[in-house]
Amino acid sequence: MVATRHWHSTRHHEQQADAARRAAEHLRAAYRVAAAQPIAVIHQRGLYLTVPQQHRQATALRQTLPPALAEQVLAEPGWPALAATLADAEAAGRDPVAVLTEAAARRELGTATSVSEVLVWRLHHLVDLPLQPAPGQPASAPPPARSARPTQQHRTR
């Protein structure tokens, strides 16, 4: 919708550009409703990553994205969910830098409200990761293999 709006705007099709803008707003609202629960679960898991895991995922992010964008993502509220997703990709045998590079290159990130959430969804599709916890695993609990308590400072700079 963003591309459609831009295309129509450059051709002075104001009504079509406005319709594309409104459609994008509706799609964003629908996304927020549909994504709230899965993102909350992934975010909670990200809070339980160990400090070495947090550092490893932050390093992968910094190796992949331009410095200013990487620091923006690390400061976003969605960073713990992205860190958890990168850890899941790593646990699935994938190189976090390689999959993050592929996810970031798929489409532009400049219009994203939350770059970290966009990358979470792209990574889940690339690596075919589940969006829901495994059967028998409560949504609010950390994964069984991780016993570390969440830290107050979950962002790595």
C-alpha positions as CSV (number, residue, x, y, z in Angstrom):
1,M,0.0,0.0,0.0
2,V,2.9,2.3,0.7
3,A,4.3,1.7,-2.8
4,T,0.9,2.1,-4.3
5,R,0.4,5.4,-2.5
6,H,3.7,6.6,-3.7
7,W,3.1,5.5,-7.3
8,H,-0.3,7.3,-7.4
9,S,1.1,10.4,-5.6
10,T,3.9,10.8,-8.2
11,R,1.3,10.7,-10.9
12,H,-1.0,13.2,-9.1
13,H,-3.8,10.7,-8.6
14,E,-4.8,12.2,-5.3
15,Q,-7.9,10.1,-4.7
16,Q,-6.1,6.8,-5.4
17,A,-3.2,7.9,-3.2
18,D,-5.6,8.7,-0.4
19,A,-7.3,5.4,-0.8
20,A,-4.0,3.6,-0.6
21,R,-3.1,5.5,2.6
22,R,-6.4,4.6,4.2
23,A,-6.0,1.0,3.1
24,A,-2.5,0.9,4.7
25,E,-4.0,2.3,7.9
26,H,-6.6,-0.4,8.0
27,L,-4.0,-3.1,7.3
28,R,-1.8,-1.7,10.1
29,A,-4.7,-1.8,12.5
30,A,-5.6,-5.4,11.6
31,Y,-1.9,-6.4,12.0
32,R,-1.8,-4.9,15.5
33,V,-4.8,-6.9,16.5
34,A,-3.6,-10.2,14.9
35,A,0.0,-9.8,16.0
36,A,-0.5,-8.7,19.6
37,Q,-0.6,-12.2,21.2
38,P,2.2,-13.9,19.2
39,I,4.5,-10.9,19.5
40,A,3.9,-10.8,23.3
41,V,4.8,-14.4,23.6
42,I,8.0,-14.0,21.6
43,H,8.8,-10.8,23.5
44,Q,8.5,-12.5,26.8
45,R,10.8,-15.3,25.7
46,G,13.3,-12.6,24.6
47,L,13.4,-11.3,28.2
48,Y,14.6,-14.7,29.4
49,L,17.6,-14.9,27.1
50,T,20.9,-15.1,28.9
51,V,23.3,-12.2,28.7
52,P,25.7,-14.2,26.3
53,Q,22.7,-14.9,24.1
54,Q,21.6,-11.2,24.1
55,H,25.2,-10.2,23.2
56,R,25.4,-12.8,20.4
57,Q,22.1,-11.6,18.8
58,A,23.1,-7.9,19.2
59,T,26.4,-8.7,17.5
60,A,24.6,-10.4,14.6
61,L,22.3,-7.4,14.3
62,R,25.2,-5.0,14.2
63,Q,27.0,-7.1,11.6
64,T,24.0,-7.1,9.4
65,L,22.3,-3.7,9.5
66,P,23.8,-0.2,9.0
67,P,25.0,1.2,12.4
68,A,22.2,3.8,12.8
69,L,19.5,1.3,12.0
70,A,21.0,-1.4,14.2
71,E,21.0,1.0,17.2
72,Q,17.5,2.0,16.4
73,V,16.4,-1.6,16.5
74,L,18.2,-2.2,19.7
75,A,16.3,0.7,21.3
76,E,12.9,-0.5,20.0
77,P,10.5,-2.2,22.4
78,G,10.4,-5.1,19.9
79,W,14.1,-5.9,20.3
80,P,13.6,-8.7,22.8
81,A,11.3,-10.5,20.4
82,L,13.8,-10.1,17.6
83,A,16.6,-11.4,19.8
84,A,14.5,-14.4,20.7
85,T,13.7,-15.1,17.1
86,L,17.4,-14.9,16.1
87,A,18.1,-17.3,19.0
88,D,15.4,-19.7,17.7
89,A,16.9,-19.5,14.2
90,E,20.3,-20.3,15.6
91,A,18.8,-23.2,17.6
92,A,17.3,-24.5,14.3
93,G,20.8,-24.6,12.8
94,R,20.6,-21.4,10.9
95,D,23.3,-18.7,10.9
96,P,21.7,-15.6,12.5
97,V,23.7,-13.2,10.4
98,A,22.8,-15.0,7.2
99,V,19.1,-15.2,7.8
100,L,19.0,-11.6,9.2
101,T,20.8,-10.4,6.0
102,E,18.2,-12.2,3.9
103,A,15.3,-10.9,5.9
104,A,16.6,-7.3,5.8
105,A,17.2,-7.4,2.1
106,R,13.7,-8.7,1.2
107,R,12.1,-5.2,1.1
108,E,12.8,-1.8,2.4
109,L,12.6,-1.1,6.1
110,G,12.3,2.7,6.1
111,T,8.6,2.8,6.3
112,A,8.2,0.3,9.1
113,T,6.7,1.5,12.3
114,S,8.8,-1.2,14.1
115,V,11.7,-2.5,12.2
116,S,12.3,-5.2,14.9
117,E,8.7,-6.6,14.5
118,V,9.0,-6.6,10.7
119,L,12.2,-8.6,11.0
120,V,10.6,-11.0,13.5
121,W,7.9,-11.8,10.9
122,R,10.3,-12.1,8.0
123,L,12.6,-14.4,10.0
124,H,9.7,-16.6,11.1
125,H,8.7,-17.1,7.5
126,L,12.3,-17.6,6.2
127,V,13.3,-20.1,8.9
128,D,9.8,-21.6,9.2
129,L,9.6,-21.0,12.9
130,P,6.4,-21.5,14.8
131,L,4.6,-18.3,16.1
132,Q,3.1,-20.1,19.1
133,P,4.8,-21.9,22.0
134,A,5.3,-25.7,21.7
135,P,2.4,-27.8,23.1
136,G,2.5,-28.0,26.8
137,Q,4.7,-24.9,27.1
138,P,2.9,-22.0,28.8
139,A,2.9,-18.8,26.7
140,S,4.3,-16.7,29.6
141,A,7.1,-19.0,30.6
142,P,10.6,-19.1,29.3
143,P,11.5,-22.1,27.1
144,P,12.4,-25.2,29.3
145,A,16.0,-25.2,28.3
146,R,16.5,-21.6,29.6
147,S,16.5,-21.1,33.3
148,A,17.9,-17.6,33.6
149,R,15.6,-15.0,35.1
150,P,14.8,-11.9,33.0
151,T,17.1,-9.0,33.5
152,Q,16.1,-5.5,34.2
153,Q,18.2,-4.2,31.3
154,H,17.4,-6.5,28.4
155,R,18.8,-4.4,25.6
156,T,22.4,-4.8,24.6
157,R,24.2,-1.7,23.3
